[in-house]
Amino acid sequence: MPACILFMLLSAWLCPEKKSPAFYFSVAACLLVIVALLITLLVEVPIDNQIKTWTAETIPSNWGAMRERWQCFHTTRTFASLASFGSLAIAIIFPKSKN
């Protein structure tokens, strides 16, 4: 993931026209993949680590709420990742403005 972000930033930086739609789509793609990474590291991984320690005797009473929170953030992360891919694809396919 860090290498992906690095190469996405590099592709945005190397975009020849900084005011073109391709540049803005590249920047959007970078920001969205960073959002997906932050959701993973700050929300999902801590919940996953808690779940790993559970046994049948130690499962908390609010496990359903934790599952719903994880699912909500997982859905958000998935859409952020797909939007990032779509933005990068648009930046690559339509590199120049029509001016």
Biopython code that builds the backbone (N, CA, C, O; Angstrom):
import numpy as np
from Bio.PDB.StructureBuilder import StructureBuilder

atoms = [
    (1, "MET", "N", (0.817, -1.196, 0.000)),
    (1, "MET", "CA", (0.000, 0.000, 0.000)),
    (1, "MET", "C", (0.866, 1.267, 0.000)),
    (1, "MET", "O", (0.577, 2.194, -0.757)),
    (2, "PRO", "N", (1.916, 1.333, 0.826)),
    (2, "PRO", "CA", (2.752, 2.540, 0.775)),
    (2, "PRO", "C", (3.403, 2.745, -0.603)),
    (2, "PRO", "O", (3.512, 3.880, -1.067)),
    (3, "ALA", "N", (3.827, 1.679, -1.245)),
    (3, "ALA", "CA", (4.412, 1.809, -2.582)),
    (3, "ALA", "C", (3.364, 2.290, -3.580)),
    (3, "ALA", "O", (3.664, 3.094, -4.462)),
    (4, "CYS", "N", (2.152, 1.803, -3.440)),
    (4, "CYS", "CA", (1.050, 2.245, -4.305)),
    (4, "CYS", "C", (0.822, 3.741, -4.140)),
    (4, "CYS", "O", (0.695, 4.464, -5.129)),
    (5, "ILE", "N", (0.769, 4.204, -2.912)),
    (5, "ILE", "CA", (0.560, 5.629, -2.649)),
    (5, "ILE", "C", (1.721, 6.444, -3.203)),
    (5, "ILE", "O", (1.512, 7.505, -3.792)),
    (6, "LEU", "N", (2.926, 5.962, -3.019)),
    (6, "LEU", "CA", (4.105, 6.661, -3.537)),
    (6, "LEU", "C", (4.040, 6.809, -5.055)),
    (6, "LEU", "O", (4.286, 7.893, -5.583)),
    (7, "PHE", "N", (3.712, 5.730, -5.759)),
    (7, "PHE", "CA", (3.641, 5.798, -7.212)),
    (7, "PHE", "C", (2.456, 6.639, -7.688)),
    (7, "PHE", "O", (2.541, 7.287, -8.731)),
    (8, "MET", "N", (1.366, 6.638, -6.944)),
    (8, "MET", "CA", (0.238, 7.497, -7.312)),
    (8, "MET", "C", (0.602, 8.966, -7.152)),
    (8, "MET", "O", (0.266, 9.786, -8.006)),
    (9, "LEU", "N", (1.289, 9.303, -6.063)),
    (9, "LEU", "CA", (1.751, 10.674, -5.873)),
    (9, "LEU", "C", (2.747, 11.075, -6.953)),
    (9, "LEU", "O", (2.713, 12.198, -7.454)),
    (10, "LEU", "N", (3.620, 10.160, -7.301)),
    (10, "LEU", "CA", (4.601, 10.418, -8.352)),
    (10, "LEU", "C", (3.914, 10.658, -9.696)),
    (10, "LEU", "O", (4.315, 11.550, -10.444)),
    (11, "SER", "N", (2.896, 9.877, -10.005)),
    (11, "SER", "CA", (2.192, 10.065, -11.273)),
    (11, "SER", "C", (1.458, 11.405, -11.295)),
    (11, "SER", "O", (1.381, 12.046, -12.343)),
    (12, "ALA", "N", (0.920, 11.834, -10.160)),
    (12, "ALA", "CA", (0.272, 13.148, -10.112)),
    (12, "ALA", "C", (1.305, 14.260, -10.274)),
    (12, "ALA", "O", (1.067, 15.242, -10.978)),
    (13, "TRP", "N", (2.438, 14.099, -9.625)),
    (13, "TRP", "CA", (3.498, 15.108, -9.697)),
    (13, "TRP", "C", (4.065, 15.227, -11.112)),
    (13, "TRP", "O", (4.426, 16.319, -11.551)),
    (14, "LEU", "N", (4.141, 14.107, -11.819)),
    (14, "LEU", "CA", (4.689, 14.114, -13.173)),
    (14, "LEU", "C", (3.667, 14.498, -14.245)),
    (14, "LEU", "O", (4.007, 14.568, -15.426)),
    (15, "CYS", "N", (2.458, 14.739, -13.853)),
    (15, "CYS", "CA", (1.420, 15.149, -14.801)),
    (15, "CYS", "C", (1.846, 16.479, -15.426)),
    (15, "CYS", "O", (2.095, 17.443, -14.701)),
    (16, "PRO", "N", (1.935, 16.549, -16.759)),
    (16, "PRO", "CA", (2.480, 17.750, -17.394)),
    (16, "PRO", "C", (1.617, 19.003, -17.217)),
    (16, "PRO", "O", (2.162, 20.099, -17.091)),
    (17, "GLU", "N", (0.317, 18.873, -17.205)),
    (17, "GLU", "CA", (-0.569, 20.028, -17.069)),
    (17, "GLU", "C", (-1.208, 20.005, -15.686)),
    (17, "GLU", "O", (-2.104, 19.204, -15.420)),
    (18, "LYS", "N", (-0.745, 20.879, -14.819)),
    (18, "LYS", "CA", (-1.209, 20.866, -13.424)),
    (18, "LYS", "C", (-2.644, 21.363, -13.260)),
    (18, "LYS", "O", (-3.245, 21.149, -12.207)),
    (19, "LYS", "N", (-3.195, 22.004, -14.251)),
    (19, "LYS", "CA", (-4.585, 22.477, -14.145)),
    (19, "LYS", "C", (-5.526, 21.645, -15.008)),
    (19, "LYS", "O", (-6.645, 22.068, -15.297)),
    (20, "SER", "N", (-5.080, 20.484, -15.411)),
    (20, "SER", "CA", (-5.911, 19.617, -16.250)),
    (20, "SER", "C", (-6.775, 18.711, -15.374)),
    (20, "SER", "O", (-6.455, 18.469, -14.210)),
    (21, "PRO", "N", (-7.868, 18.214, -15.944)),
    (21, "PRO", "CA", (-8.696, 17.249, -15.190)),
    (21, "PRO", "C", (-7.908, 16.003, -14.778)),
    (21, "PRO", "O", (-8.156, 15.434, -13.716)),
    (22, "ALA", "N", (-6.963, 15.583, -15.614)),
    (22, "ALA", "CA", (-6.164, 14.399, -15.277)),
    (22, "ALA", "C", (-5.394, 14.605, -13.979)),
    (22, "ALA", "O", (-5.303, 13.696, -13.153)),
    (23, "PHE", "N", (-4.845, 15.793, -13.802)),
    (23, "PHE", "CA", (-4.113, 16.087, -12.570)),
    (23, "PHE", "C", (-5.038, 16.020, -11.358)),
    (23, "PHE", "O", (-4.697, 15.418, -10.340)),
    (24, "TYR", "N", (-6.206, 16.641, -11.473)),
    (24, "TYR", "CA", (-7.152, 16.643, -10.349)),
    (24, "TYR", "C", (-7.682, 15.243, -10.046)),
    (24, "TYR", "O", (-7.879, 14.894, -8.882)),
    (25, "PHE", "N", (-7.911, 14.451, -11.074)),
    (25, "PHE", "CA", (-8.336, 13.067, -10.836)),
    (25, "PHE", "C", (-7.212, 12.265, -10.180)),
    (25, "PHE", "O", (-7.475, 11.409, -9.335)),
    (26, "SER", "N", (-5.961, 12.534, -10.563)),
    (26, "SER", "CA", (-4.820, 11.846, -9.940)),
    (26, "SER", "C", (-4.710, 12.211, -8.466)),
    (26, "SER", "O", (-4.470, 11.348, -7.622)),
    (27, "VAL", "N", (-4.884, 13.486, -8.162)),
    (27, "VAL", "CA", (-4.822, 13.930, -6.764)),
    (27, "VAL", "C", (-5.977, 13.312, -5.966)),
    (27, "VAL", "O", (-5.788, 12.864, -4.835)),
    (28, "ALA", "N", (-7.158, 13.293, -6.559)),
    (28, "ALA", "CA", (-8.313, 12.679, -5.886)),
    (28, "ALA", "C", (-8.048, 11.201, -5.616)),
    (28, "ALA", "O", (-8.378, 10.695, -4.543)),
    (29, "ALA", "N", (-7.456, 10.513, -6.582)),
    (29, "ALA", "CA", (-7.136, 9.095, -6.405)),
    (29, "ALA", "C", (-6.171, 8.902, -5.241)),
    (29, "ALA", "O", (-6.333, 7.977, -4.444)),
    (30, "CYS", "N", (-5.167, 9.772, -5.140)),
    (30, "CYS", "CA", (-4.207, 9.688, -4.037)),
    (30, "CYS", "C", (-4.895, 9.901, -2.687)),
    (30, "CYS", "O", (-4.666, 9.153, -1.737)),
    (31, "LEU", "N", (-5.725, 10.916, -2.619)),
    (31, "LEU", "CA", (-6.413, 11.203, -1.362)),
    (31, "LEU", "C", (-7.353, 10.068, -0.960)),
    (31, "LEU", "O", (-7.426, 9.706, 0.214)),
    (32, "LEU", "N", (-8.062, 9.516, -1.919)),
    (32, "LEU", "CA", (-9.002, 8.434, -1.609)),
    (32, "LEU", "C", (-8.286, 7.169, -1.148)),
    (32, "LEU", "O", (-8.776, 6.480, -0.254)),
    (33, "VAL", "N", (-7.143, 6.853, -1.737)),
    (33, "VAL", "CA", (-6.426, 5.651, -1.290)),
    (33, "VAL", "C", (-5.824, 5.877, 0.100)),
    (33, "VAL", "O", (-5.697, 4.933, 0.879)),
    (34, "ILE", "N", (-5.454, 7.118, 0.412)),
    (34, "ILE", "CA", (-4.971, 7.425, 1.760)),
    (34, "ILE", "C", (-6.113, 7.302, 2.766)),
    (34, "ILE", "O", (-5.908, 6.805, 3.873)),
    (35, "VAL", "N", (-7.313, 7.749, 2.395)),
    (35, "VAL", "CA", (-8.488, 7.576, 3.257)),
    (35, "VAL", "C", (-8.738, 6.092, 3.519)),
    (35, "VAL", "O", (-9.007, 5.696, 4.653)),
    (36, "ALA", "N", (-8.649, 5.274, 2.472)),
    (36, "ALA", "CA", (-8.852, 3.826, 2.639)),
    (36, "ALA", "C", (-7.808, 3.231, 3.590)),
    (36, "ALA", "O", (-8.130, 2.384, 4.423)),
    (37, "LEU", "N", (-6.573, 3.676, 3.459)),
    (37, "LEU", "CA", (-5.523, 3.182, 4.346)),
    (37, "LEU", "C", (-5.772, 3.607, 5.789)),
    (37, "LEU", "O", (-5.600, 2.808, 6.710)),
    (38, "LEU", "N", (-6.173, 4.859, 5.991)),
    (38, "LEU", "CA", (-6.434, 5.338, 7.352)),
    (38, "LEU", "C", (-7.600, 4.603, 7.997)),
    (38, "LEU", "O", (-7.546, 4.277, 9.182)),
    (39, "ILE", "N", (-8.642, 4.342, 7.237)),
    (39, "ILE", "CA", (-9.776, 3.575, 7.776)),
    (39, "ILE", "C", (-9.310, 2.193, 8.210)),
    (39, "ILE", "O", (-9.701, 1.698, 9.267)),
    (40, "THR", "N", (-8.475, 1.579, 7.389)),
    (40, "THR", "CA", (-7.961, 0.252, 7.722)),
    (40, "THR", "C", (-7.158, 0.279, 9.007)),
    (40, "THR", "O", (-7.385, -0.527, 9.910)),
    (41, "LEU", "N", (-6.209, 1.220, 9.088)),
    (41, "LEU", "CA", (-5.294, 1.238, 10.228)),
    (41, "LEU", "C", (-5.916, 1.755, 11.520)),
    (41, "LEU", "O", (-5.593, 1.270, 12.604)),
    (42, "LEU", "N", (-6.812, 2.742, 11.405)),
    (42, "LEU", "CA", (-7.343, 3.379, 12.605)),
    (42, "LEU", "C", (-8.631, 2.764, 13.129)),
    (42, "LEU", "O", (-8.953, 2.924, 14.307)),
    (43, "VAL", "N", (-9.372, 2.065, 12.280)),
    (43, "VAL", "CA", (-10.662, 1.523, 12.713)),
    (43, "VAL", "C", (-10.696, 0.000, 12.618)),
    (43, "VAL", "O", (-10.956, -0.683, 13.608)),
    (44, "GLU", "N", (-10.438, -0.520, 11.440)),
    (44, "GLU", "CA", (-10.643, -1.955, 11.231)),
    (44, "GLU", "C", (-9.610, -2.833, 11.927)),
    (44, "GLU", "O", (-9.974, -3.838, 12.538)),
    (45, "VAL", "N", (-8.350, -2.482, 11.849)),
    (45, "VAL", "CA", (-7.319, -3.317, 12.480)),
    (45, "VAL", "C", (-7.496, -3.381, 13.999)),
    (45, "VAL", "O", (-7.376, -4.468, 14.565)),
    (46, "PRO", "N", (-7.776, -2.260, 14.690)),
    (46, "PRO", "CA", (-8.003, -2.387, 16.136)),
    (46, "PRO", "C", (-9.193, -3.294, 16.491)),
    (46, "PRO", "O", (-9.132, -4.054, 17.457)),
    (47, "ILE", "N", (-10.270, -3.208, 15.703)),
    (47, "ILE", "CA", (-11.407, -4.091, 15.959)),
    (47, "ILE", "C", (-11.015, -5.544, 15.695)),
    (47, "ILE", "O", (-11.366, -6.431, 16.474)),
    (48, "ASP", "N", (-10.297, -5.792, 14.610)),
    (48, "ASP", "CA", (-9.829, -7.151, 14.315)),
    (48, "ASP", "C", (-8.955, -7.694, 15.437)),
    (48, "ASP", "O", (-9.070, -8.862, 15.807)),
    (49, "ASN", "N", (-8.085, -6.849, 15.976)),
    (49, "ASN", "CA", (-7.209, -7.288, 17.066)),
    (49, "ASN", "C", (-8.003, -7.622, 18.328)),
    (49, "ASN", "O", (-7.644, -8.549, 19.054)),
    (50, "GLN", "N", (-9.077, -6.876, 18.595)),
    (50, "GLN", "CA", (-9.924, -7.206, 19.739)),
    (50, "GLN", "C", (-10.616, -8.546, 19.522)),
    (50, "GLN", "O", (-10.688, -9.369, 20.435)),
    (51, "ILE", "N", (-11.117, -8.760, 18.329)),
    (51, "ILE", "CA", (-11.847, -9.995, 18.030)),
    (51, "ILE", "C", (-10.939, -11.211, 18.183)),
    (51, "ILE", "O", (-11.390, -12.272, 18.615)),
    (52, "LYS", "N", (-9.669, -11.063, 17.834)),
    (52, "LYS", "CA", (-8.722, -12.178, 17.946)),
    (52, "LYS", "C", (-8.574, -12.675, 19.379)),
    (52, "LYS", "O", (-8.244, -13.840, 19.602)),
    (53, "THR", "N", (-8.815, -11.801, 20.346)),
    (53, "THR", "CA", (-8.628, -12.196, 21.747)),
    (53, "THR", "C", (-9.883, -12.801, 22.369)),
    (53, "THR", "O", (-9.831, -13.291, 23.497)),
    (54, "TRP", "N", (-10.983, -12.778, 21.673)),
    (54, "TRP", "CA", (-12.238, -13.279, 22.222)),
    (54, "TRP", "C", (-12.268, -14.804, 22.262)),
    (54, "TRP", "O", (-11.713, -15.489, 21.402)),
    (55, "THR", "N", (-12.928, -15.298, 23.282)),
    (55, "THR", "CA", (-13.283, -16.711, 23.349)),
    (55, "THR", "C", (-14.790, -16.761, 23.586)),
    (55, "THR", "O", (-15.427, -15.718, 23.735)),
    (56, "ALA", "N", (-15.353, -17.938, 23.619)),
    (56, "ALA", "CA", (-16.791, -18.068, 23.857)),
    (56, "ALA", "C", (-17.176, -17.485, 25.219)),
    (56, "ALA", "O", (-18.289, -16.988, 25.390)),
    (57, "GLU", "N", (-16.261, -17.546, 26.182)),
    (57, "GLU", "CA", (-16.540, -17.036, 27.527)),
    (57, "GLU", "C", (-16.305, -15.536, 27.657)),
    (57, "GLU", "O", (-16.916, -14.892, 28.510)),
    (58, "THR", "N", (-15.425, -14.964, 26.822)),
    (58, "THR", "CA", (-15.042, -13.557, 26.995)),
    (58, "THR", "C", (-15.638, -12.624, 25.944)),
    (58, "THR", "O", (-15.280, -11.448, 25.886)),
    (59, "ILE", "N", (-16.532, -13.132, 25.127)),
    (59, "ILE", "CA", (-17.117, -12.269, 24.097)),
    (59, "ILE", "C", (-17.922, -11.148, 24.765)),
    (59, "ILE", "O", (-18.740, -11.420, 25.643)),
    (60, "PRO", "N", (-17.698, -9.884, 24.358)),
    (60, "PRO", "CA", (-18.403, -8.782, 25.020)),
    (60, "PRO", "C", (-19.885, -8.736, 24.643)),
    (60, "PRO", "O", (-20.301, -9.276, 23.617)),
    (61, "SER", "N", (-20.651, -8.090, 25.484)),
    (61, "SER", "CA", (-22.094, -8.024, 25.232)),
    (61, "SER", "C", (-22.422, -7.130, 24.033)),
    (61, "SER", "O", (-23.485, -7.277, 23.429)),
    (62, "ASN", "N", (-21.527, -6.209, 23.682)),
    (62, "ASN", "CA", (-21.780, -5.310, 22.555)),
    (62, "ASN", "C", (-21.103, -5.781, 21.260)),
    (62, "ASN", "O", (-20.773, -4.963, 20.402)),
    (63, "TRP", "N", (-20.901, -7.069, 21.121)),
    (63, "TRP", "CA", (-20.204, -7.580, 19.947)),
    (63, "TRP", "C", (-20.968, -7.270, 18.663)),
    (63, "TRP", "O", (-20.348, -7.072, 17.618)),
    (64, "GLY", "N", (-22.279, -7.225, 18.714)),
    (64, "GLY", "CA", (-23.071, -6.908, 17.525)),
    (64, "GLY", "C", (-22.836, -5.476, 17.059)),
    (64, "GLY", "O", (-22.744, -5.212, 15.860)),
    (65, "ALA", "N", (-22.739, -4.560, 18.006)),
    (65, "ALA", "CA", (-22.471, -3.156, 17.665)),
    (65, "ALA", "C", (-21.080, -3.001, 17.067)),
    (65, "ALA", "O", (-20.881, -2.228, 16.129)),
    (66, "MET", "N", (-20.116, -3.741, 17.616)),
    (66, "MET", "CA", (-18.752, -3.695, 17.071)),
    (66, "MET", "C", (-18.730, -4.242, 15.647)),
    (66, "MET", "O", (-18.047, -3.702, 14.777)),
    (67, "ARG", "N", (-19.476, -5.308, 15.420)),
    (67, "ARG", "CA", (-19.540, -5.890, 14.075)),
    (67, "ARG", "C", (-20.162, -4.902, 13.098)),
    (67, "ARG", "O", (-19.682, -4.757, 11.974)),
    (68, "GLU", "N", (-21.228, -4.222, 13.515)),
    (68, "GLU", "CA", (-21.879, -3.236, 12.656)),
    (68, "GLU", "C", (-20.950, -2.067, 12.348)),
    (68, "GLU", "O", (-20.921, -1.576, 11.219)),
    (69, "ARG", "N", (-20.190, -1.621, 13.347)),
    (69, "ARG", "CA", (-19.230, -0.528, 13.138)),
    (69, "ARG", "C", (-18.164, -0.958, 12.139)),
    (69, "ARG", "O", (-17.831, -0.207, 11.223)),
    (70, "TRP", "N", (-17.625, -2.175, 12.314)),
    (70, "TRP", "CA", (-16.619, -2.684, 11.394)),
    (70, "TRP", "C", (-17.188, -2.763, 9.981)),
    (70, "TRP", "O", (-16.522, -2.375, 9.021)),
    (71, "GLN", "N", (-18.416, -3.264, 9.849)),
    (71, "GLN", "CA", (-19.039, -3.415, 8.537)),
    (71, "GLN", "C", (-19.249, -2.061, 7.858)),
    (71, "GLN", "O", (-19.014, -1.929, 6.657)),
    (72, "CYS", "N", (-19.682, -1.069, 8.610)),
    (72, "CYS", "CA", (-19.895, 0.273, 8.065)),
    (72, "CYS", "C", (-18.584, 0.850, 7.536)),
    (72, "CYS", "O", (-18.540, 1.372, 6.422)),
    (73, "PHE", "N", (-17.523, 0.759, 8.327)),
    (73, "PHE", "CA", (-16.237, 1.278, 7.890)),
    (73, "PHE", "C", (-15.651, 0.452, 6.747)),
    (73, "PHE", "O", (-14.978, 0.995, 5.871)),
    (74, "HIS", "N", (-15.900, -0.843, 6.750)),
    (74, "HIS", "CA", (-15.419, -1.687, 5.655)),
    (74, "HIS", "C", (-16.080, -1.287, 4.340)),
    (74, "HIS", "O", (-15.422, -1.232, 3.301)),
    (75, "THR", "N", (-17.383, -1.007, 4.388)),
    (75, "THR", "CA", (-18.105, -0.557, 3.196)),
    (75, "THR", "C", (-17.560, 0.789, 2.724)),
    (75, "THR", "O", (-17.356, 0.991, 1.526)),
    (76, "THR", "N", (-17.324, 1.705, 3.652)),
    (76, "THR", "CA", (-16.764, 3.011, 3.305)),
    (76, "THR", "C", (-15.391, 2.857, 2.671)),
    (76, "THR", "O", (-15.085, 3.510, 1.673)),
    (77, "ARG", "N", (-14.567, 1.995, 3.247)),
    (77, "ARG", "CA", (-13.220, 1.760, 2.708)),
    (77, "ARG", "C", (-13.291, 1.160, 1.316)),
    (77, "ARG", "O", (-12.501, 1.524, 0.444)),
    (78, "THR", "N", (-14.224, 0.246, 1.096)),
    (78, "THR", "CA", (-14.369, -0.373, -0.221)),
    (78, "THR", "C", (-14.747, 0.665, -1.272)),
    (78, "THR", "O", (-14.171, 0.691, -2.359)),
    (79, "PHE", "N", (-15.717, 1.523, -0.946)),
    (79, "PHE", "CA", (-16.117, 2.561, -1.898)),
    (79, "PHE", "C", (-15.003, 3.571, -2.136)),
    (79, "PHE", "O", (-14.831, 4.043, -3.260)),
    (80, "ALA", "N", (-14.242, 3.912, -1.097)),
    (80, "ALA", "CA", (-13.110, 4.823, -1.269)),
    (80, "ALA", "C", (-12.063, 4.201, -2.190)),
    (80, "ALA", "O", (-11.498, 4.888, -3.041)),
    (81, "SER", "N", (-11.805, 2.912, -2.022)),
    (81, "SER", "CA", (-10.837, 2.221, -2.877)),
    (81, "SER", "C", (-11.306, 2.167, -4.325)),
    (81, "SER", "O", (-10.523, 2.398, -5.246)),
    (82, "LEU", "N", (-12.585, 1.861, -4.525)),
    (82, "LEU", "CA", (-13.130, 1.820, -5.887)),
    (82, "LEU", "C", (-13.127, 3.201, -6.530)),
    (82, "LEU", "O", (-12.819, 3.331, -7.714)),
    (83, "ALA", "N", (-13.465, 4.228, -5.766)),
    (83, "ALA", "CA", (-13.444, 5.593, -6.301)),
    (83, "ALA", "C", (-12.017, 6.020, -6.624)),
    (83, "ALA", "O", (-11.785, 6.729, -7.604)),
    (84, "SER", "N", (-11.073, 5.596, -5.815)),
    (84, "SER", "CA", (-9.668, 5.896, -6.091)),
    (84, "SER", "C", (-9.224, 5.248, -7.402)),
    (84, "SER", "O", (-8.584, 5.889, -8.235)),
    (85, "PHE", "N", (-9.564, 3.990, -7.571)),
    (85, "PHE", "CA", (-9.217, 3.297, -8.808)),
    (85, "PHE", "C", (-9.879, 3.965, -10.011)),
    (85, "PHE", "O", (-9.244, 4.161, -11.047)),
    (86, "GLY", "N", (-11.147, 4.309, -9.868)),
    (86, "GLY", "CA", (-11.861, 4.967, -10.957)),
    (86, "GLY", "C", (-11.251, 6.310, -11.309)),
    (86, "GLY", "O", (-11.116, 6.642, -12.487)),
    (87, "SER", "N", (-10.883, 7.079, -10.309)),
    (87, "SER", "CA", (-10.256, 8.379, -10.551)),
    (87, "SER", "C", (-8.919, 8.234, -11.257)),
    (87, "SER", "O", (-8.609, 8.985, -12.182)),
    (88, "LEU", "N", (-8.132, 7.266, -10.817)),
    (88, "LEU", "CA", (-6.838, 7.050, -11.473)),
    (88, "LEU", "C", (-7.025, 6.557, -12.900)),
    (88, "LEU", "O", (-6.285, 6.961, -13.797)),
    (89, "ALA", "N", (-8.006, 5.687, -13.120)),
    (89, "ALA", "CA", (-8.275, 5.200, -14.472)),
    (89, "ALA", "C", (-8.705, 6.348, -15.386)),
    (89, "ALA", "O", (-8.269, 6.424, -16.535)),
    (90, "ILE", "N", (-9.553, 7.231, -14.883)),
    (90, "ILE", "CA", (-9.974, 8.384, -15.684)),
    (90, "ILE", "C", (-8.783, 9.278, -15.995)),
    (90, "ILE", "O", (-8.658, 9.774, -17.115)),
    (91, "ALA", "N", (-7.909, 9.489, -15.022)),
    (91, "ALA", "CA", (-6.732, 10.323, -15.237)),
    (91, "ALA", "C", (-5.805, 9.732, -16.301)),
    (91, "ALA", "O", (-5.153, 10.463, -17.046)),
    (92, "ILE", "N", (-5.756, 8.414, -16.359)),
    (92, "ILE", "CA", (-4.880, 7.749, -17.332)),
    (92, "ILE", "C", (-5.521, 7.727, -18.709)),
    (92, "ILE", "O", (-4.844, 7.959, -19.711)),
    (93, "ILE", "N", (-6.819, 7.451, -18.770)),
    (93, "ILE", "CA", (-7.494, 7.311, -20.050)),
    (93, "ILE", "C", (-7.719, 8.657, -20.739)),
    (93, "ILE", "O", (-7.622, 8.761, -21.962)),
    (94, "PHE", "N", (-8.020, 9.681, -19.946)),
    (94, "PHE", "CA", (-8.276, 11.020, -20.500)),
    (94, "PHE", "C", (-7.243, 11.999, -19.970)),
    (94, "PHE", "O", (-7.573, 12.847, -19.141)),
    (95, "PRO", "N", (-5.992, 11.900, -20.431)),
    (95, "PRO", "CA", (-4.912, 12.676, -19.829)),
    (95, "PRO", "C", (-4.942, 14.180, -20.142)),
    (95, "PRO", "O", (-4.397, 14.966, -19.368)),
    (96, "LYS", "N", (-5.553, 14.596, -21.236)),
    (96, "LYS", "CA", (-5.492, 16.008, -21.605)),
    (96, "LYS", "C", (-6.866, 16.647, -21.553)),
    (96, "LYS", "O", (-7.890, 16.003, -21.782)),
    (97, "SER", "N", (-6.852, 17.928, -21.246)),
    (97, "SER", "CA", (-8.119, 18.667, -21.318)),
    (97, "SER", "C", (-8.436, 18.961, -22.775)),
    (97, "SER", "O", (-7.561, 18.856, -23.634)),
    (98, "LYS", "N", (-9.669, 19.326, -23.060)),
    (98, "LYS", "CA", (-10.099, 19.550, -24.443)),
    (98, "LYS", "C", (-9.964, 21.000, -24.858)),
    (98, "LYS", "O", (-10.629, 21.431, -25.800)),
    (99, "ASN", "N", (-9.126, 21.761, -24.184)),
    (99, "ASN", "CA", (-8.922, 23.176, -24.543)),
    (99, "ASN", "C", (-7.979, 23.303, -25.712)),
    (99, "ASN", "O", (-7.689, 24.415, -26.154)),
]
sb = StructureBuilder()
sb.init_structure("model")
sb.init_model(0)
sb.init_chain("A")
sb.init_seg("    ")
for serial, (resi, resn, name, xyz) in enumerate(atoms, 1):
    if name == "N":
        sb.init_residue(resn, " ", resi, " ")
    sb.init_atom(name, np.array(xyz, "f"), 0.0, 1.0, " ", f" {name:<3s}", serial, name[0])
structure = sb.get_structure()
